[in-house]
Amino acid sequence: MQTWAWLRRSQAGKMLTPLLSILAALAMGVAAFAIYVVIQKGEQLQVVQRNLQLAESENSDLKSRIETVQQAKARLEEDLTGAQRSFAESQEELANSLQAQETLTRSIEDREREITRLTKDLDQAKSESSKVSSQIGKLQSERDEAKRQVAELERAKNDLEAKLMATDPSTVELDRVLVSGGASGTEAGGGMVMPISATPSAAGQVVVINREYDFVVMNLGKNHGVAVGQEFQIARGNEVLGRVKVEKVYDELSAAAILPDSKKSSIREGDTVRAL
């Protein structure tokens, strides 16, 4: 029995030795594989570490870039805010400029209207000044003409008085005759003269004409039958120039007012007078 047992142990030992060898080989293979795996893992770990470092470096660089971008963004936001502020100020200045331009335009239009009005007033003033100058010249001419006529009247009066004094020493200087539309028979001096029927054929001439007071002096008087209130016709040839009404009578002369329907400007000294 012991021998059988020994044999069995001997056989088992023989069988165990190859098994152990296989197990040892397997263990060595596993150890080698493990070492290989560890080496691979180490290499991978190193790669991962390098990648991690590279990622960290890139992350740091990215953070730096992000900070730079954020700073640039902040600057851009500040610039944008400043630009918006400047734009708002520019819009306000533009609105103020437009308002000032409108005010200036209205002021210019008002000035142009004022200039137009002043120009019209100036033209009107020049026209009025020209008219006034013309009127002044006309008045001066009329004054000179009136002075000339007065001088001529004075000479005619003096000549007439000289003639009267030569014909009748009792005759006095002629009074001024005023044109009146009153009743006949009233002298300019205020006395009443009874009308005397004049000879219808009595004819004479105008010896003096006074255009200032619209009267004439005729060379017909009391001695020719002339009476206050009597009317005479003034003519030149066949042309009738008008009518006069006796206002004052002297012996050889009479003063008569020129009636309104006469051609006063056409009457001249030497025109013929005939009783109506």
C-alpha positions in Angstrom: 0.0 0.0 0.0 2.8 2.3 0.9 4.4 1.5 -2.4 1.3 2.3 -4.3 1.0 5.5 -2.5 4.5 6.4 -3.2 4.1 5.5 -6.8 1.1 7.6 -7.0 2.9 10.5 -5.4 5.8 9.9 -7.7 3.5 10.0 -10.7 1.8 13.1 -9.3 5.1 14.8 -8.8 6.1 14.0 -12.3 2.9 15.5 -13.6 3.1 18.5 -11.3 6.5 19.6 -12.6 5.4 20.4 -16.1 2.3 22.0 -14.7 4.4 24.2 -12.5 6.7 25.0 -15.5 3.6 26.0 -17.5 2.4 28.0 -14.6 5.8 29.7 -14.2 5.9 30.4 -17.9 2.4 31.8 -17.7 3.3 33.8 -14.7 6.3 35.2 -16.4 4.3 35.9 -19.5 1.7 37.6 -17.4 4.4 39.5 -15.6 6.0 40.5 -18.9 2.6 41.5 -20.3 2.0 43.4 -17.1 5.3 45.1 -17.4 4.6 45.9 -21.0 1.2 47.2 -20.1 2.7 49.3 -17.3 5.3 50.6 -19.7 2.6 51.3 -22.3 0.5 52.9 -19.6 3.5 54.9 -18.5 4.1 56.1 -22.0 0.5 56.8 -22.4 0.6 58.6 -19.1 3.5 60.6 -20.2 1.7 61.4 -23.5 -1.4 62.3 -21.5 0.7 64.4 -19.1 2.4 66.1 -22.1 -1.0 66.6 -23.7 -2.3 67.9 -20.4 0.6 70.3 -20.1 0.1 71.3 -23.7 -3.6 71.7 -23.0 -2.9 73.7 -19.8 -0.5 75.8 -21.8 -3.1 76.3 -24.6 -5.7 76.9 -21.9 -3.4 79.6 -20.3 -2.8 81.0 -23.8 -6.5 80.9 -24.4 -7.2 82.6 -21.1 -4.7 85.2 -22.0 -6.3 85.7 -25.4 -9.7 85.7 -23.8 -8.5 88.4 -21.4 -7.0 90.3 -24.3 -10.3 89.9 -26.2 -12.2 91.0 -23.1 -10.0 94.0 -22.7 -10.4 94.8 -26.4 -14.1 94.3 -26.0 -14.1 96.6 -23.0 -12.2 99.2 -25.0 -14.6 98.7 -27.9 -17.5 99.1 -25.5 -15.9 102.3 -24.1 -15.3 103.5 -27.7 -18.8 102.6 -28.7 -20.2 104.4 -25.6 -18.0 107.4 -26.5 -19.1 107.2 -30.1 -22.7 107.0 -29.1 -22.2 110.0 -26.8 -20.4 111.9 -29.6 -23.2 110.9 -32.0 -25.9 112.2 -29.6 -23.9 115.4 -29.1 -23.5 115.7 -32.9 -27.3 115.2 -33.3 -27.9 117.8 -30.7 -25.4 120.2 -32.4 -27.0 119.4 -35.8 -30.5 120.2 -34.4 -29.2 123.4 -32.9 -27.5 124.3 -36.1 -30.7 123.6 -38.1 -32.6 125.7 -35.6 -30.0 128.5 -35.9 -30.1 128.2 -39.7 -33.9 128.5 -39.7 -33.7 131.5 -37.4 -31.0 133.0 -39.6 -33.1 132.3 -42.7 -36.1 134.0 -41.1 -33.9 136.9 -40.1 -32.5 137.1 -43.6 -36.0 137.1 -45.1 -37.0 139.7 -42.6 -34.0 141.8 -43.5 -34.7 141.3 -47.2 -38.3 142.4 -46.7 -37.1 145.4 -44.7 -34.6 146.2 -47.4 -37.3 145.9 -50.1 -39.6 148.2 -48.0 -36.8 150.7 -47.4 -35.9 150.6 -51.1 -39.5 151.3 -52.0 -39.6 154.1 -49.3 -36.3 155.5 -50.7 -37.7 155.4 -54.3 -40.9 157.0 -53.1 -38.9 159.6 -51.2 -36.7 160.2 -54.3 -39.9 160.5 -56.4 -41.4 162.9 -53.8 -38.2 164.8 -53.6 -38.1 165.1 -57.4 -41.8 166.2 -57.3 -41.0 168.7 -54.5 -38.0 170.0 -56.4 -40.1 170.3 -59.5 -42.9 172.1 -57.5 -40.2 174.3 -55.9 -38.9 175.1 -59.3 -42.4 175.8 -60.6 -43.2 177.9 -57.5 -40.0 179.8 -58.0 -40.9 180.3 -61.7 -44.4 181.4 -60.7 -42.9 183.7 -58.0 -40.6 185.2 -60.6 -43.4 185.5 -63.0 -45.6 187.1 -60.3 -42.8 189.5 -59.5 -42.5 190.4 -63.1 -46.3 190.8 -63.5 -46.3 192.9 -60.3 -43.5 195.0 -61.7 -45.4 195.4 -65.0 -48.6 196.2 -63.1 -46.8 198.8 -61.1 -45.3 200.3 -64.3 -48.8 200.1 -66.0 -50.3 201.6 -62.8 -47.8 204.4 -62.8 -48.3 205.0 -66.5 -52.1 205.0 -66.0 -51.9 207.4 -63.1 -49.6 209.7 -65.1 -52.2 209.6 -67.9 -55.0 210.3 -65.5 -53.1 213.1 -63.9 -52.4 214.5 -67.3 -56.1 214.3 -68.3 -57.7 215.1 -64.9 -55.6 216.6 -62.1 -58.2 215.6 -59.5 -57.9 211.9 -60.2 -56.2 209.9 -57.4 -54.2 206.6 -57.4 -56.2 203.5 -58.3 -57.2 201.3 -55.4 -56.8 197.5 -55.5 -59.8 195.8 -57.1 -61.1 192.6 -55.6 -63.2 190.1 -57.6 -66.7 189.9 -56.1 -69.9 188.3 -57.1 -72.1 190.7 -55.2 -74.9 192.9 -56.5 -74.1 195.5 -59.1 -73.7 199.1 -58.1 -71.1 198.6 -55.3 -67.6 200.1 -55.6 -64.5 198.4 -54.1 -64.2 201.5 -51.9 -67.6 200.8 -50.4 -69.6 203.7 -51.8 -72.8 203.3 -53.8 -72.8 204.4 -57.4 -76.1 204.6 -59.3 -76.0 202.7 -62.5 -75.8 204.8 -65.6 -77.0 203.4 -68.9 -74.0 202.9 -71.2 -74.1 203.5 -74.8 -74.5 200.1 -76.4 -72.0 201.0 -79.1 -69.4 202.0 -76.5 -66.1 200.2 -77.3 -62.6 200.5 -75.9 -59.5 198.5 -75.1 -57.9 196.6 -72.2 -55.1 198.9 -70.9 -54.1 196.8 -67.8 -54.7 193.2 -66.9 -54.1 191.9 -63.3 -54.1 188.0 -63.3 -53.4 187.8 -59.6 -56.8 189.4 -58.8 -58.5 188.6 -62.2 -59.5 192.1 -63.2 -58.8 194.4 -66.1 -58.6 198.2 -66.5 -60.5 199.5 -69.6 -60.1 203.0 -71.2 -63.8 203.6 -70.8 -65.3 205.4 -67.8 -68.1 207.7 -66.6 -67.6 210.0 -69.5 -68.4 207.1 -71.8 -71.5 206.1 -69.9 -69.9 203.1 -68.0 -71.7 202.1 -64.8 -70.8 199.7 -61.9 -72.3 196.3 -62.6 -72.3 196.7 -66.4 -70.9 193.8 -68.4 -68.5 194.0 -71.3 -67.4 191.5 -73.9 -63.6 191.1 -74.6 -62.7 190.1 -78.1 -59.7 189.9 -80.4 -60.8 190.2 -84.0 -63.7 187.8 -84.4 -62.7 185.7 -81.4 -64.6 186.3 -78.2 -62.3 185.8 -75.2 -64.8 186.4 -72.4 -66.8 188.8 -70.4 -66.1 191.2 -67.5 -68.2 193.0 -65.0 -67.5 196.6 -64.0 -66.5 196.9 -60.3 -65.2 200.5 -60.1 -65.6 203.5 -62.4 -63.5 206.6 -63.0 -64.0 209.4 -65.5 -61.9 207.9 -68.3 -61.2 204.5 -66.9 -63.0 201.6 -65.2 -61.9 198.4 -63.4 -63.9 195.2 -64.3 -63.7 191.6 -62.8 -63.1 188.8 -65.3 -66.1 186.5 -65.1 -65.5 182.7 -64.6 -66.5 181.5 -68.1 -63.9 183.7 -69.8 -60.6 182.6 -71.3 -58.5 184.4 -68.7 -55.1 183.2 -69.9 -55.9 184.4 -73.5 -56.8 188.0 -72.6 -54.1 190.5 -73.4 -53.6 194.3 -73.2 -55.0 195.9 -76.3 -57.9 193.5 -76.7 -61.2 195.2 -77.6 -64.0 195.6 -75.1 -67.7 196.2 -76.1 -70.7 196.9 -73.9 -73.3 194.1 -73.8 
